């Protein structure tokens, strides 16, 4: 009898968990499948930051966060910049962009993502861009979201 009771309790718990997950996925929080991009409206310090996500089955499955200059050169590829920044801030674009994207993928949003030392200005931009790109994914709006990113101190 105890085995039957334990089995029924396990089934009820599993069904309750599944129902909770279904109800959480219904409504305006559902991300529509597709590619979405948010980009800084202007160049800041010579760079225009952007984030692109790919949503499949309502989940962010890939993302890229980076910056490009007017010629299209990607900031995380700039080895001289990386060396200078790493020397002074112990951080660099190819490092912090990957960490921020990893956190976005793991959390499926920006809640709970923390700024990295040496990349707080970029984190502020990341939050603005991620918020915009997620809003576009919820709405199914595949137009590029142009976001005002205030210039920082650097």
C-alpha positions in Angstrom: 0.0 0.0 0.0 2.9 2.4 0.8 4.4 1.8 -2.6 1.1 2.6 -4.3 0.8 5.8 -2.2 4.3 6.9 -3.0 3.7 6.2 -6.7 0.5 8.2 -6.8 2.2 11.0 -4.9 5.0 11.1 -7.4 2.5 11.2 -10.3 0.6 14.1 -8.7 3.8 16.0 -8.2 4.9 15.4 -11.7 1.6 16.4 -13.2 1.5 19.5 -11.0 4.9 20.5 -12.2 4.1 20.0 -15.8 0.8 22.0 -15.4 2.8 24.8 -13.8 5.3 24.9 -16.6 2.5 25.0 -19.2 0.7 27.8 -17.5 3.9 29.8 -17.2 4.6 29.4 -20.9 1.2 30.7 -22.0 0.6 34.4 -22.6 2.8 37.4 -23.4 6.0 35.8 -22.0 6.1 33.4 -24.9 8.9 34.1 -27.4 8.0 33.7 -31.0 10.4 31.5 -33.1 12.9 33.3 -35.4 15.9 35.6 -35.5 15.7 39.0 -33.7 18.3 41.8 -33.4 18.6 44.9 -31.3 21.3 47.5 -32.1 22.5 50.7 -30.6 21.0 53.6 -32.5 24.3 55.4 -32.7 28.0 54.7 -32.5 29.4 55.2 -29.0 33.2 55.6 -28.7 33.4 54.4 -32.4 31.4 51.2 -31.8 27.8 50.2 -32.3 26.8 47.4 -30.0 24.2 44.8 -31.1 22.6 41.6 -29.9 21.0 38.9 -32.1 19.1 36.0 -30.8 17.5 32.9 -32.4 14.4 31.6 -30.7 13.2 28.0 -31.3 10.2 26.4 -29.6 9.9 29.5 -27.5 13.4 29.4 -26.1 16.5 31.5 -26.9 18.9 28.9 -28.3 21.7 31.0 -29.7 22.8 34.6 -29.2 25.5 36.9 -30.2 26.4 40.1 -28.4 29.2 42.3 -29.8 30.0 45.7 -31.3 31.1 46.8 -34.8 32.8 49.9 -36.0 31.7 51.9 -39.1 33.6 49.5 -41.4 31.9 46.5 -39.9 35.0 45.3 -37.9 33.9 43.3 -34.8 35.2 44.7 -31.5 36.0 41.3 -30.0 38.4 40.6 -32.9 40.5 43.7 -32.1 43.6 42.2 -30.5 45.2 45.5 -29.7 42.1 46.7 -27.9 41.9 43.4 -26.1 45.5 43.6 -24.8 45.0 47.2 -23.6 41.7 46.5 -21.9 42.9 43.3 -20.3 46.0 45.0 -18.9 44.0 47.8 -17.2 40.6 46.1 -16.5 41.5 42.4 -16.4 38.6 41.9 -18.9 38.1 42.3 -22.7 35.3 42.1 -25.2 35.8 38.5 -26.3 35.5 37.4 -22.7 32.6 39.5 -21.3 30.5 39.1 -24.4 30.6 35.4 -24.1 29.8 35.5 -20.4 26.8 37.8 -20.9 25.5 35.7 -23.7 26.0 32.5 -21.7 24.0 34.0 -18.8 21.2 35.1 -21.2 20.9 31.6 -22.6 21.0 29.9 -19.2 18.5 32.3 -17.6 16.4 32.9 -20.8 16.4 36.6 -19.9 18.5 39.2 -18.1 17.1 38.8 -14.6 19.9 37.8 -12.3 22.7 38.5 -14.8 25.4 40.4 -13.0 27.9 42.9 -14.4 31.5 41.7 -14.7 34.3 43.8 -13.3 35.9 45.9 -16.1 32.8 45.6 -18.3 30.1 47.5 -16.4 29.5 50.0 -19.2 29.0 47.2 -21.7 26.8 45.4 -19.2 24.5 48.5 -19.1 24.3 48.4 -22.9 23.8 44.7 -22.9 20.8 45.0 -20.6 19.2 47.7 -22.8 19.8 45.7 -26.0 18.7 42.4 -24.5 15.5 43.9 -23.1 14.7 45.3 -26.5 15.4 42.1 -28.4 13.4 40.0 -26.0 10.5 42.4 -26.3 10.7 42.0 -30.1 10.8 38.2 -29.8 7.7 38.3 -27.6 5.9 40.4 -30.2 7.2 38.5 -33.1 8.6 41.7 -34.5 11.6 40.8 -36.7 12.5 44.4 -37.5 15.8 45.5 -36.0 15.2 47.3 -32.7 17.3 50.5 -32.6 18.0 51.4 -29.0 19.4 54.6 -27.5 22.5 53.6 -25.6 23.9 56.5 -23.5 27.6 57.2 -23.9 29.6 56.1 -20.8 32.7 57.6 -19.2 35.3 55.8 -21.4 
